[in-house]
Amino acid sequence: MDTAPARPFIALPDLLQPRRLIGGRVFDFSREVAVMAIINRTPDSFYDRGATFALDAAVRAARRAIQDGADWIDIGGAKFAPGPPIPIDEEIDRVVPVLEALRGAGAVISVDTFHPQVAAASIKAGAHVINDTTGIHDPAMADVVADSDATLVITHSLAPPRTPHPAPSYVDVVDEVSAFLRERVALALDHGIPVERIIVDPGHDLNKNTTHSLELTRRLAEITVLGYPTLVAVSNKDFVGETLDRERGGRVEGSLAAAVYCILHGARIVRMHNVAAAVDAVRMTEAILGFRQPAYLRHNQA
């Protein structure tokens, strides 16, 4: 006799607003995980080394990611790592044409930026989400998002944008990241962004060393318990490479393991480079958790 699946021995977080309307799609993050694909319109991104810098290459990669099952496309025109500033107009020119080309593509579209002006231009061009990896370093970012229908991702990092922060130190990295996110969420709320349009990200490797990122992963439940959908960006990061002694091109399996562990501890959006592999890993994890049914049943069926 078939029986209902046993409740998993995993403490999943209670979310303040699990059902989210983002980019015309409804996500129920109480039992759903979104795969965010990464499209970098930069000549110096750490992973693809400029492979999607050209506009046509970026658009092709985004459409291929959607075909591979990505729920979400994250477009960046400036990398997080330290370096000379990119003029705001140039960053806008990098991301807006991609946004325009992907209108109606069927996925959530976000823009990775810390400039309020870039955020405003991106939202006007159709972006559904602003992914601020500096955790509202500029409070004007909160005003831009509050004056729109967009969602804001609030990410933990310490340094001002594109500024070195050598040898970061924490007394307790998880406690300090959690306190930072609480503070910046409060700022977002004060500026008028409603609860249902806030996502948090602990910022793996952003002003953190490998030990810090492993500790954040291990204790991710202390971040997801904040009650906001948690995004994790673990794909091909240095903490994976240093842990496994793998160079940039050999970190896929380690990245998938980190993503699955994070999902089991409450992460609900995973930001990944290798989309097809990530989609399969995420959908399998959802099925194990009882969030989704198998695509079909054939094995040992009457």
Contacts in CASP RR format, 6 or more apart in sequence:
PFRMAT RR
TARGET T0000
AUTHOR 0000-0000-0000
METHOD contacts of the structure
MODEL  1
MDTAPARPFIALPDLLQPRRLIGGRVFDFSREVAVMAIINRTPDSFYDRG
ATFALDAAVRAARRAIQDGADWIDIGGAKFAPGPPIPIDEEIDRVVPVLE
ALRGAGAVISVDTFHPQVAAASIKAGAHVINDTTGIHDPAMADVVADSDA
TLVITHSLAPPRTPHPAPSYVDVVDEVSAFLRERVALALDHGIPVERIIV
DPGHDLNKNTTHSLELTRRLAEITVLGYPTLVAVSNKDFVGETLDRERGG
RVEGSLAAAVYCILHGARIVRMHNVAAAVDAVRMTEAILGFRQPAYLRHN
QA
5 290 0 8 1.000
8 288 0 8 1.000
8 289 0 8 1.000
8 290 0 8 1.000
10 264 0 8 1.000
10 265 0 8 1.000
10 289 0 8 1.000
11 221 0 8 1.000
12 30 0 8 1.000
12 266 0 8 1.000
12 289 0 8 1.000
13 221 0 8 1.000
13 224 0 8 1.000
13 225 0 8 1.000
13 227 0 8 1.000
13 230 0 8 1.000
13 266 0 8 1.000
14 227 0 8 1.000
15 29 0 8 1.000
15 30 0 8 1.000
15 227 0 8 1.000
15 228 0 8 1.000
15 229 0 8 1.000
15 268 0 8 1.000
16 195 0 8 1.000
16 227 0 8 1.000
16 228 0 8 1.000
17 195 0 8 1.000
17 196 0 8 1.000
18 28 0 8 1.000
18 29 0 8 1.000
18 30 0 8 1.000
18 229 0 8 1.000
19 26 0 8 1.000
19 27 0 8 1.000
19 28 0 8 1.000
19 29 0 8 1.000
19 30 0 8 1.000
20 26 0 8 1.000
20 27 0 8 1.000
20 29 0 8 1.000
20 151 0 8 1.000
20 196 0 8 1.000
20 229 0 8 1.000
21 196 0 8 1.000
22 108 0 8 1.000
22 128 0 8 1.000
22 129 0 8 1.000
22 151 0 8 1.000
23 108 0 8 1.000
23 109 0 8 1.000
23 128 0 8 1.000
24 128 0 8 1.000
25 71 0 8 1.000
25 106 0 8 1.000
25 108 0 8 1.000
27 34 0 8 1.000
27 71 0 8 1.000
27 229 0 8 1.000
27 268 0 8 1.000
29 229 0 8 1.000
29 268 0 8 1.000
31 286 0 8 1.000
31 289 0 8 1.000
31 290 0 8 1.000
31 291 0 8 1.000
31 292 0 8 1.000
32 268 0 8 1.000
32 286 0 8 1.000
32 291 0 8 1.000
33 263 0 8 1.000
33 267 0 8 1.000
33 268 0 8 1.000
33 269 0 8 1.000
33 270 0 8 1.000
33 282 0 8 1.000
33 285 0 8 1.000
33 286 0 8 1.000
33 291 0 8 1.000
34 71 0 8 1.000
34 72 0 8 1.000
34 108 0 8 1.000
34 268 0 8 1.000
34 269 0 8 1.000
34 270 0 8 1.000
35 69 0 8 1.000
35 70 0 8 1.000
35 71 0 8 1.000
35 72 0 8 1.000
35 269 0 8 1.000
35 270 0 8 1.000
35 272 0 8 1.000
35 275 0 8 1.000
35 278 0 8 1.000
35 279 0 8 1.000
35 282 0 8 1.000
36 70 0 8 1.000
36 71 0 8 1.000
36 72 0 8 1.000
36 73 0 8 1.000
36 74 0 8 1.000
36 108 0 8 1.000
36 110 0 8 1.000
36 231 0 8 1.000
36 269 0 8 1.000
36 270 0 8 1.000
36 271 0 8 1.000
36 272 0 8 1.000
37 62 0 8 1.000
37 65 0 8 1.000
37 66 0 8 1.000
37 68 0 8 1.000
37 70 0 8 1.000
37 72 0 8 1.000
37 73 0 8 1.000
37 74 0 8 1.000
37 272 0 8 1.000
37 273 0 8 1.000
37 275 0 8 1.000
38 47 0 8 1.000
38 74 0 8 1.000
38 235 0 8 1.000
38 271 0 8 1.000
38 272 0 8 1.000
38 273 0 8 1.000
39 52 0 8 1.000
39 58 0 8 1.000
39 61 0 8 1.000
39 62 0 8 1.000
39 65 0 8 1.000
39 73 0 8 1.000
39 74 0 8 1.000
39 75 0 8 1.000
39 76 0 8 1.000
39 98 0 8 1.000
40 47 0 8 1.000
40 48 0 8 1.000
40 50 0 8 1.000
40 52 0 8 1.000
40 53 0 8 1.000
40 58 0 8 1.000
40 76 0 8 1.000
40 77 0 8 1.000
40 79 0 8 1.000
41 52 0 8 1.000
41 53 0 8 1.000
41 55 0 8 1.000
41 58 0 8 1.000
41 75 0 8 1.000
41 76 0 8 1.000
41 77 0 8 1.000
41 94 0 8 1.000
41 95 0 8 1.000
41 98 0 8 1.000
42 50 0 8 1.000
42 53 0 8 1.000
42 76 0 8 1.000
42 77 0 8 1.000
42 78 0 8 1.000
42 79 0 8 1.000
42 94 0 8 1.000
43 50 0 8 1.000
43 53 0 8 1.000
44 50 0 8 1.000
44 79 0 8 1.000
45 79 0 8 1.000
46 79 0 8 1.000
46 81 0 8 1.000
46 248 0 8 1.000
47 235 0 8 1.000
47 236 0 8 1.000
47 248 0 8 1.000
47 273 0 8 1.000
48 273 0 8 1.000
51 57 0 8 1.000
51 61 0 8 1.000
52 58 0 8 1.000
52 61 0 8 1.000
55 97 0 8 1.000
55 98 0 8 1.000
55 101 0 8 1.000
58 75 0 8 1.000
58 98 0 8 1.000
59 98 0 8 1.000
59 101 0 8 1.000
59 102 0 8 1.000
62 73 0 8 1.000
62 75 0 8 1.000
62 98 0 8 1.000
62 101 0 8 1.000
62 102 0 8 1.000
62 105 0 8 1.000
62 107 0 8 1.000
63 102 0 8 1.000
63 105 0 8 1.000
64 275 0 8 1.000
65 73 0 8 1.000
65 107 0 8 1.000
65 275 0 8 1.000
66 73 0 8 1.000
66 105 0 8 1.000
66 106 0 8 1.000
66 107 0 8 1.000
68 275 0 8 1.000
68 276 0 8 1.000
68 279 0 8 1.000
69 275 0 8 1.000
69 276 0 8 1.000
69 279 0 8 1.000
70 107 0 8 1.000
70 275 0 8 1.000
70 279 0 8 1.000
71 107 0 8 1.000
71 108 0 8 1.000
72 107 0 8 1.000
72 108 0 8 1.000
72 109 0 8 1.000
72 110 0 8 1.000
72 129 0 8 1.000
72 269 0 8 1.000
73 102 0 8 1.000
73 105 0 8 1.000
73 107 0 8 1.000
73 108 0 8 1.000
73 109 0 8 1.000
73 110 0 8 1.000
74 110 0 8 1.000
74 111 0 8 1.000
74 112 0 8 1.000
74 131 0 8 1.000
74 271 0 8 1.000
75 95 0 8 1.000
75 98 0 8 1.000
75 99 0 8 1.000
75 109 0 8 1.000
75 110 0 8 1.000
75 111 0 8 1.000
75 112 0 8 1.000
75 127 0 8 1.000
76 94 0 8 1.000
76 95 0 8 1.000
76 111 0 8 1.000
76 112 0 8 1.000
76 113 0 8 1.000
77 86 0 8 1.000
77 91 0 8 1.000
77 94 0 8 1.000
77 95 0 8 1.000
77 112 0 8 1.000
77 113 0 8 1.000
78 86 0 8 1.000
78 91 0 8 1.000
78 94 0 8 1.000
78 112 0 8 1.000
78 113 0 8 1.000
78 162 0 8 1.000
80 133 0 8 1.000
80 157 0 8 1.000
80 162 0 8 1.000
80 206 0 8 1.000
81 162 0 8 1.000
82 159 0 8 1.000
82 162 0 8 1.000
82 163 0 8 1.000
82 164 0 8 1.000
83 162 0 8 1.000
84 162 0 8 1.000
85 162 0 8 1.000
88 115 0 8 1.000
88 117 0 8 1.000
88 118 0 8 1.000
91 113 0 8 1.000
91 115 0 8 1.000
91 118 0 8 1.000
92 117 0 8 1.000
92 118 0 8 1.000
92 121 0 8 1.000
92 122 0 8 1.000
95 111 0 8 1.000
95 113 0 8 1.000
95 118 0 8 1.000
95 122 0 8 1.000
95 125 0 8 1.000
96 121 0 8 1.000
96 122 0 8 1.000
96 125 0 8 1.000
99 109 0 8 1.000
99 111 0 8 1.000
99 122 0 8 1.000
99 125 0 8 1.000
99 126 0 8 1.000
99 127 0 8 1.000
100 125 0 8 1.000
100 126 0 8 1.000
102 109 0 8 1.000
103 126 0 8 1.000
108 128 0 8 1.000
108 129 0 8 1.000
109 126 0 8 1.000
109 127 0 8 1.000
109 128 0 8 1.000
109 129 0 8 1.000
110 127 0 8 1.000
110 128 0 8 1.000
110 129 0 8 1.000
110 130 0 8 1.000
110 131 0 8 1.000
110 151 0 8 1.000
110 153 0 8 1.000
111 118 0 8 1.000
111 119 0 8 1.000
111 122 0 8 1.000
111 127 0 8 1.000
111 129 0 8 1.000
111 130 0 8 1.000
111 131 0 8 1.000
112 131 0 8 1.000
112 133 0 8 1.000
113 119 0 8 1.000
113 122 0 8 1.000
113 130 0 8 1.000
113 131 0 8 1.000
113 132 0 8 1.000
114 132 0 8 1.000
114 133 0 8 1.000
114 134 0 8 1.000
114 135 0 8 1.000
114 137 0 8 1.000
114 138 0 8 1.000
114 141 0 8 1.000
114 161 0 8 1.000
115 138 0 8 1.000
115 141 0 8 1.000
116 138 0 8 1.000
116 140 0 8 1.000
116 141 0 8 1.000
116 143 0 8 1.000
116 144 0 8 1.000
119 127 0 8 1.000
119 130 0 8 1.000
119 132 0 8 1.000
119 141 0 8 1.000
119 144 0 8 1.000
119 145 0 8 1.000
119 150 0 8 1.000
120 144 0 8 1.000
122 130 0 8 1.000
123 130 0 8 1.000
123 144 0 8 1.000
123 145 0 8 1.000
123 148 0 8 1.000
123 150 0 8 1.000
127 150 0 8 1.000
128 150 0 8 1.000
128 151 0 8 1.000
129 150 0 8 1.000
129 151 0 8 1.000
129 152 0 8 1.000
129 153 0 8 1.000
129 199 0 8 1.000
130 141 0 8 1.000
130 144 0 8 1.000
130 145 0 8 1.000
130 150 0 8 1.000
130 151 0 8 1.000
130 152 0 8 1.000
130 153 0 8 1.000
131 153 0 8 1.000
131 155 0 8 1.000
131 201 0 8 1.000
131 231 0 8 1.000
132 141 0 8 1.000
132 152 0 8 1.000
132 153 0 8 1.000
132 154 0 8 1.000
132 155 0 8 1.000
133 155 0 8 1.000
133 157 0 8 1.000
133 201 0 8 1.000
133 203 0 8 1.000
133 206 0 8 1.000
134 155 0 8 1.000
134 157 0 8 1.000
134 160 0 8 1.000
134 161 0 8 1.000
135 154 0 8 1.000
135 155 0 8 1.000
135 156 0 8 1.000
135 157 0 8 1.000
135 180 0 8 1.000
135 184 0 8 1.000
136 142 0 8 1.000
136 152 0 8 1.000
136 154 0 8 1.000
136 184 0 8 1.000
136 187 0 8 1.000
136 188 0 8 1.000
137 160 0 8 1.000
137 161 0 8 1.000
139 187 0 8 1.000
139 191 0 8 1.000
141 152 0 8 1.000
142 152 0 8 1.000
142 187 0 8 1.000
142 188 0 8 1.000
142 190 0 8 1.000
142 191 0 8 1.000
142 192 0 8 1.000
142 193 0 8 1.000
143 191 0 8 1.000
145 151 0 8 1.000
145 152 0 8 1.000
145 188 0 8 1.000
145 193 0 8 1.000
145 197 0 8 1.000
146 188 0 8 1.000
146 191 0 8 1.000
146 192 0 8 1.000
146 193 0 8 1.000
149 197 0 8 1.000
150 197 0 8 1.000
151 197 0 8 1.000
151 198 0 8 1.000
151 199 0 8 1.000
152 188 0 8 1.000
152 193 0 8 1.000
152 197 0 8 1.000
152 198 0 8 1.000
152 199 0 8 1.000
153 199 0 8 1.000
153 200 0 8 1.000
153 201 0 8 1.000
153 231 0 8 1.000
154 181 0 8 1.000
154 184 0 8 1.000
154 185 0 8 1.000
154 188 0 8 1.000
154 198 0 8 1.000
154 199 0 8 1.000
154 200 0 8 1.000
154 201 0 8 1.000
155 200 0 8 1.000
155 201 0 8 1.000
155 202 0 8 1.000
155 203 0 8 1.000
155 206 0 8 1.000
155 231 0 8 1.000
156 177 0 8 1.000
156 180 0 8 1.000
156 181 0 8 1.000
156 201 0 8 1.000
156 202 0 8 1.000
156 203 0 8 1.000
156 206 0 8 1.000
157 203 0 8 1.000
157 206 0 8 1.000
157 207 0 8 1.000
158 165 0 8 1.000
158 168 0 8 1.000
158 206 0 8 1.000
158 207 0 8 1.000
159 165 0 8 1.000
159 207 0 8 1.000
165 207 0 8 1.000
167 209 0 8 1.000
168 207 0 8 1.000
168 208 0 8 1.000
168 209 0 8 1.000
168 212 0 8 1.000
170 176 0 8 1.000
170 208 0 8 1.000
170 212 0 8 1.000
173 208 0 8 1.000
173 212 0 8 1.000
173 215 0 8 1.000
173 216 0 8 1.000
174 215 0 8 1.000
174 216 0 8 1.000
174 219 0 8 1.000
174 222 0 8 1.000
174 223 0 8 1.000
175 222 0 8 1.000
177 202 0 8 1.000
177 203 0 8 1.000
177 216 0 8 1.000
177 223 0 8 1.000
178 222 0 8 1.000
178 223 0 8 1.000
178 226 0 8 1.000
181 200 0 8 1.000
181 202 0 8 1.000
181 223 0 8 1.000
181 226 0 8 1.000
182 226 0 8 1.000
185 198 0 8 1.000
185 200 0 8 1.000
185 226 0 8 1.000
185 228 0 8 1.000
188 198 0 8 1.000
189 195 0 8 1.000
189 198 0 8 1.000
195 228 0 8 1.000
198 228 0 8 1.000
199 228 0 8 1.000
199 229 0 8 1.000
199 230 0 8 1.000
199 231 0 8 1.000
199 269 0 8 1.000
200 223 0 8 1.000
200 226 0 8 1.000
200 228 0 8 1.000
200 229 0 8 1.000
200 230 0 8 1.000
200 231 0 8 1.000
201 230 0 8 1.000
201 231 0 8 1.000
201 232 0 8 1.000
201 233 0 8 1.000
202 216 0 8 1.000
202 220 0 8 1.000
202 223 0 8 1.000
202 230 0 8 1.000
202 232 0 8 1.000
203 216 0 8 1.000
203 232 0 8 1.000
203 233 0 8 1.000
204 213 0 8 1.000
204 216 0 8 1.000
204 217 0 8 1.000
204 232 0 8 1.000
204 233 0 8 1.000
204 234 0 8 1.000
204 237 0 8 1.000
204 239 0 8 1.000
205 213 0 8 1.000
205 237 0 8 1.000
205 238 0 8 1.000
205 239 0 8 1.000
208 216 0 8 1.000
208 239 0 8 1.000
209 239 0 8 1.000
210 238 0 8 1.000
210 239 0 8 1.000
210 242 0 8 1.000
210 243 0 8 1.000
213 237 0 8 1.000
213 239 0 8 1.000
214 239 0 8 1.000
214 243 0 8 1.000
216 223 0 8 1.000
217 232 0 8 1.000
217 234 0 8 1.000
217 258 0 8 1.000
217 261 0 8 1.000
217 262 0 8 1.000
220 230 0 8 1.000
220 232 0 8 1.000
220 261 0 8 1.000
220 262 0 8 1.000
220 265 0 8 1.000
220 266 0 8 1.000
220 267 0 8 1.000
221 265 0 8 1.000
221 266 0 8 1.000
223 230 0 8 1.000
224 230 0 8 1.000
224 265 0 8 1.000
224 266 0 8 1.000
224 267 0 8 1.000
229 268 0 8 1.000
229 269 0 8 1.000
230 262 0 8 1.000
230 266 0 8 1.000
230 267 0 8 1.000
230 268 0 8 1.000
230 269 0 8 1.000
231 267 0 8 1.000
231 268 0 8 1.000
231 269 0 8 1.000
231 270 0 8 1.000
231 271 0 8 1.000
232 258 0 8 1.000
232 259 0 8 1.000
232 262 0 8 1.000
232 267 0 8 1.000
232 269 0 8 1.000
232 270 0 8 1.000
232 271 0 8 1.000
233 271 0 8 1.000
234 240 0 8 1.000
234 255 0 8 1.000
234 258 0 8 1.000
234 259 0 8 1.000
234 262 0 8 1.000
234 270 0 8 1.000
234 271 0 8 1.000
235 255 0 8 1.000
235 259 0 8 1.000
235 270 0 8 1.000
235 271 0 8 1.000
235 272 0 8 1.000
235 273 0 8 1.000
235 274 0 8 1.000
235 278 0 8 1.000
236 248 0 8 1.000
236 249 0 8 1.000
236 250 0 8 1.000
236 251 0 8 1.000
236 252 0 8 1.000
236 255 0 8 1.000
236 273 0 8 1.000
236 274 0 8 1.000
237 251 0 8 1.000
237 255 0 8 1.000
240 246 0 8 1.000
240 251 0 8 1.000
240 254 0 8 1.000
240 255 0 8 1.000
240 258 0 8 1.000
241 247 0 8 1.000
241 250 0 8 1.000
241 251 0 8 1.000
243 254 0 8 1.000
244 251 0 8 1.000
244 254 0 8 1.000
246 254 0 8 1.000
252 274 0 8 1.000
252 277 0 8 1.000
255 272 0 8 1.000
255 273 0 8 1.000
255 274 0 8 1.000
255 278 0 8 1.000
256 274 0 8 1.000
256 277 0 8 1.000
256 278 0 8 1.000
256 281 0 8 1.000
259 267 0 8 1.000
259 270 0 8 1.000
259 272 0 8 1.000
259 278 0 8 1.000
259 281 0 8 1.000
259 282 0 8 1.000
260 281 0 8 1.000
260 282 0 8 1.000
260 285 0 8 1.000
262 270 0 8 1.000
263 270 0 8 1.000
263 282 0 8 1.000
263 285 0 8 1.000
263 289 0 8 1.000
264 285 0 8 1.000
264 289 0 8 1.000
270 278 0 8 1.000
270 282 0 8 1.000
272 278 0 8 1.000
283 292 0 8 1.000
286 292 0 8 1.000
287 293 0 8 1.000
287 294 0 8 1.000
END
